[in-house]
Amino acid sequence: MQSVVTRKNSYTLSINIRESGVELEKARQHIIEDIRVNGKVKGFKQGSSIPEAVIVREYGEEVIRERALDRVMNHIYPKILKKENIVPVAAGNITEVKSTDPIELTLEVEVFPEIEVDEAKLNKIRVKRTPVKVTDKDIDTEITAIKARFTHFHEAGSHSEDGADTSYEKIESGDRVTVTAQGYDKKWGEAIKETYVPGYPLVIGSASFIPGFEEELVGSKVGDETGFEITFPAEYHSEEFKSRKVYFVANIEKVEKPHTPEFTPEFIKDLRGVETDMAGFRDILRTEITNKKEAETRQVDENTLMEQMLAVATFEVGPTLLSQEIDQIYREHASNLEQQGLDIKGYLEHVKKSETEYKETVVAPEASRRIKAELLLRKIKEIKGTDATEDEVKAEVDKVIAQYSSTEVSERLKAKLVPGDTYYEDIKNRVIYRKVVDTFWA
């Protein structure tokens, strides 16, 4: 077997291969025997002694030789890759068959692109990190969000098993009110079909309805019917209703009182696995918000840094590698939508895009940026000789494990995340690439 490799472009190798015609004939005989045992030939049972001439007449010499050539290539292709030290992005394609005796053909293989970096300019790049500050207001906002997330409701006037006060039956701010409403062009006027609202659970003070509507319900109770005039905002989204006066009649069907959680040590332990008071919980939130902000600002700063790095590098990503990245990101988008209770098909219908259009206009630009960033960081890692120590990787692994409160899960991860494990190696690469990036901060 002989092979000669030439580079067609930055991401494609052309391999000229020569192999003895004897190997093709051996493969041809193997294909004929396989057809004899497993194939279908008119007038013969599978496994019977079918003459070769009959098999050739039934299947065609061209088809048999094509299968034989595929068999030869399946055998020698891995050897060529190993011999020439080639890491393919995808399986190679035969572009030309010059001869079959001996075998001489040309194979094209897409590989990771060659990357040229102007190291002098690269070493001058410095990006200033964005400072992160967490205020008491940030913590208050998070506490308010937690309260809203864990607030539940009890029907006004009903008995509450968990001690909520539901005795006041009239509507107050924060109550959840089930209301049916109809708008009219004036009091006792004609109903406006577009303004009908059937049995809607409205939280008073949420600003879900047009300004003034929710405030008009305050003080009413179940069974009340109340009428009032509302003027739609001048910037309302519907031209027909901009600055329009509408008389509404609202019927109160249910009133529910909110029960907001108290931040007791027990409630905090349920939230974060640590029994502490409110001051300690605020410290926990400060750390969490700081970590989140640092991650967000780091991403922005890294994007700025990557733009400058790409400006001093020259390379082109091959179509197969880019297509693989597009498919990967598309699956990530679909998964993220599923976590929100949506599906990608319904989402595409909503945004009025086909899967192809969505991939081309939304996913492809993101895929191009991401794959270029990954390839360039890999190249810079080689240039700088950056690596990670065992202690650095262990510290990152410990951070991953610490995210899980379950002792059983933590123990399983400790046993799994060892050198050689795929996820462990991903974590190690994450540490290495972070170290590469850190050398460019001002």
Secondary structure, DSSP 8 states (H G I E B T S, - for coil): -EEEEEEEETTEEEEEEEE-HHHHHHHHHHHHHHHHHHS--TTS-TTS---HHHHHHHH-HHHHHHHHHHHHHHHHHHHHHHHHT--BSS--EEEEEEEETTEEEEEEEEB----EE-HHHHHH--B--------HHHHHHHHHHHHHHH-EEEETTS--TT-------S--TT-EEEEEEEEESSTT--B-GGG-EEEEEEETTS--SSTTHHHHHTT--TT-EEEEEEE--TT-SSGGGTT-EEEEEEEEEEEEEEE-----HHHHHHHHS----HHHHHHHHHHHHHHHHHHHHHHHHHHHHHHHHHHTEE----HHHHHHHHHHHHHHHHHHHHHTT--HHHHHHHHT--HHHHIIIIIHHHHHHHHHHHHHHHHHHHHHT----HHHHHHHHHHHHHT---HHHHHHHHHH-STT-HHHHHHHHHHHHHHHHHTTB-
